[in-house]
Amino acid sequence: MSNEELLAQVAALGGPTLLVVLVALIALLVLLLVPTFLVAFSRQVRGSRKLVWVVAMLSFSWLAWPAWRAMLRRTERARQQGGSA
């Protein structure tokens, strides 16, 4: 398939409008996955807890983010005081 044929097919599908929709969908997907990657690559949570938080982030995305941050703060305070979380 040549470039001209491909461009003609894209133009028939909506041209620039299709491109804008695709870019918006990709941006939305990235925005929704950011919290999941932040939890998945965090060194502050390990093991089964990390798995639970990754599943929560995939399910609720930005809604679970504040709960995760609060849990990290509480855990850090407990460590500084010499207790356990």
HELIX and SHEET records of a PDB file:
HELIX    1   1 ASN A    3  LEU A   13  1                                  11    
HELIX    2   2 PRO A   16  ALA A   40  1                                  25    
HELIX    3   3 GLY A   47  PHE A   60  1                                  14    
HELIX    4   4 SER A   61  LEU A   63  5                                   3    
HELIX    5   5 TRP A   65  GLN A   80  1                                  16    
END                                                                             
